Amino acid sequence: MSDYQLIIVGGGPTGLTAGLYAARARLKCLLLEKGAPGGQVLNTDWIDNYPGFPEGVSGFELIDRMTAQAKRFDLEIRSGAEVTGMDLAGPVKIITLEDKSTLTARAVILATGARPNKLNVPGERELAGKGVSYCATCDGPFYRDLEIAVIGGGNTAIQEAVYLTRFARKVTVIHRRGELRATRIVQEQAFANKKIEFIWNSQVTAIEGNKGVERLRLRDNEGQEATLAVQGIFILIGIIPNNEMLPAEQLEMTEGFLTTDREMRTNLPGVMGAGDICYKEVRQVVNGAGEGAVAAMSAEHYLAGQ
Amino acid sequence: MAGDNLKHLSDADFEATINGAIPTLVDFWAPWCGPCKAIGPMIEELANEYAGKVVVGKMNVDENPSTPGKFGIRAIPTIIIFKGGKVVDQVTGAVGKTQLVAMLGKAL
């Protein structure tokens, strides 16, 4: 006996798609989301590469639609429900919430996702919200006509650097290597943009300022130091897995991410993983959603065999 | 009914509101900010649950340029709790209801 047949932990595109499939399979299912549904996709202003939207779509609208779709099939979603621990080893899985209450299910899908990585340099924590940002679409407009820096060389960093030129007078991209990792078309946009400059082979060693960010201390790969005066710094250097609530001693993981097979199964029977929490190369909304669907079907298959 | 308790604040009535008799919670937001919209429903819930005990308001930073600057706000969503016109607590980012309830508990 358990409260639910399936509990999905995480309400981003991955969890919502898993929930949609679970609801349509008429599983007794609960989706738990610690904040409001959406996850990382809420932080992007426009998505041009999620199929089915020729004009693109905003992160918020995409989530709004996914949520409405899942609710159409009566998916139960509990927002503001933070999972702080789990015991997944036995046939009945136990999920513990922040208020110490517990829920049980015979199967669980882990879709807890990831969050922005930090530089971990002096000044970063102290000046958070006062010039240090991890979300260009949230905070870009506060930097109208100012000079800012973007740290990173991947898709997020370069795409957001281009986005930020709508507001900032000058955007300096600082990357620790000599070439970018971003998709070709995104790189081309950045190189063609007159407001964007690049500082290569360099890293930020400190963020300084009195009541807000005023300058960055840099060091290049040869040890040469420099200072860059900016009023804002956008740190877009990748992600770290949201794995604090996962039972690491029970689950097989690689570098903090979940190890799964092609059917999104983890090493534990009845436990599936999907989305950015999984160990994989590509982290996009489209494959997160796809993995959510596969995980739900694996869960359904597992429950049928119980 | 549902929207009645949530105040929409402007530069004009801000000072008067935060200097009121009971604490005020202000959610600084903007329509282009995804995480701001995501926490919108939760802020409305707080407005209803704390009616009479805390004034819960939202301020659109696009429409009200002067107030956010006074409080050094350069990132949204930023939620500030005021008591007697003074900042007693503040958080930036799409935090969960539990965290805000805890902050309100300390302020009351």
Interface residues (C-beta under 8 A of the other chain):
Chain A: K34 G35 A36 P37 G38 V41 L42 N43 T44 D45 S58 G59 F60 I63 S79 G80 E82 E98 D99 A128 G129 K130 G131 S133 C135 T137 C138 D139 P141 F142 Y143 K211 G212 G232
Chain B: A30 W32 C33 G34 P35 C36 K37 A38 I39 P41 M42 D62 G72 I73 R74 A75 I76 P77 T78 T92 G93 A94 V95 G96 K97 T98
